[in-house]
Amino acid sequence: MNLNISGHHVEVTPAIHDYVIAKLERVTRHFDNVIDVGVILSVDKLQQKVEATVHVRGKDIHVESIDADMYAAIDLLADKLDRQIVKHKEKSQDHRNESMKHQEVAE
């Protein structure tokens, strides 16, 4: 998995970098086919914004979260991303199971 973490109007400290990596490990536990992840941390006045784009085979998943605290925004982003990855995984498995059923019926 390629990981790119960048900051817009904010310095990405080693603590924030490690925290993002720890939170994204949860995504790779659920779904192994993650190719690339891009995370952008930004600050706009009092709002901390975190955006992530995850490239998996067949789909790009984009998630963003806004909070007053950067760590809370990262937590919220990880939760949203986790839900979308699990949803994508279930859809792809359902699709695969449907194609298997059609092959069995054809034979």
HUSUL-V749206 format. One record per residue. RES is the residue in three letters. PSI is psi in whole degrees, -180 to 180 (* if undefined). NEAR is the number of other ideal C-beta (glycine too) atoms within 8 Angstrom. Layout:
# HUSUL-V749206
RES | PSI | NEAR
RES | PSI | NEAR
This chain:
# HUSUL-V749206
MET | 124 | 7
ASN | 132 | 6
LEU | 128 | 8
ASN | 114 | 8
ILE | 125 | 9
SER | 159 | 9
GLY | 141 | 10
HIS | 109 | 8
HIS | 23 | 6
VAL | 143 | 10
GLU | 131 | 4
VAL | 102 | 9
THR | 160 | 6
PRO | -33 | 5
ALA | -45 | 6
ILE | -42 | 12
HIS | -48 | 10
ASP | -36 | 8
TYR | -42 | 10
VAL | -44 | 12
ILE | -43 | 9
ALA | -40 | 7
LYS | -34 | 11
LEU | -15 | 14
GLU | -31 | 8
ARG | -36 | 9
VAL | -43 | 14
THR | -20 | 10
ARG | -38 | 5
HIS | -32 | 9
PHE | 116 | 11
ASP | -17 | 4
ASN | 32 | 6
VAL | 123 | 13
ILE | -49 | 8
ASP | 142 | 9
VAL | 129 | 14
GLY | 126 | 8
VAL | 130 | 13
ILE | 121 | 10
LEU | 131 | 16
SER | 157 | 12
VAL | 130 | 11
ASP | 100 | 6
LYS | -109 | 4
LEU | 6 | 3
GLN | 130 | 9
GLN | 124 | 14
LYS | 135 | 12
VAL | 128 | 16
GLU | 144 | 11
ALA | 138 | 14
THR | 121 | 9
VAL | 124 | 14
HIS | 112 | 8
VAL | 168 | 13
ARG | 117 | 5
GLY | -6 | 4
LYS | 148 | 6
ASP | 129 | 7
ILE | 124 | 11
HIS | 131 | 8
VAL | 143 | 11
GLU | 152 | 9
SER | 148 | 11
ILE | 134 | 8
ASP | 169 | 10
ALA | -23 | 6
ASP | 135 | 7
MET | -42 | 12
TYR | -38 | 8
ALA | -38 | 10
ALA | -39 | 14
ILE | -41 | 14
ASP | -46 | 9
LEU | -41 | 11
LEU | -43 | 15
ALA | -39 | 12
ASP | -46 | 8
LYS | -44 | 10
LEU | -40 | 14
ASP | -45 | 11
ARG | -43 | 8
GLN | -37 | 10
ILE | -44 | 15
VAL | -40 | 10
LYS | -44 | 8
HIS | -41 | 12
LYS | -44 | 10
GLU | -41 | 8
LYS | -44 | 8
SER | -36 | 9
GLN | -39 | 8
ASP | -42 | 8
HIS | -41 | 8
ARG | -41 | 8
ASN | -38 | 8
GLU | -43 | 8
SER | -34 | 8
MET | -41 | 8
LYS | -41 | 8
HIS | -36 | 8
GLN | -40 | 8
GLU | -39 | 7
VAL | -38 | 6
ALA | -30 | 5
GLU | * | 4
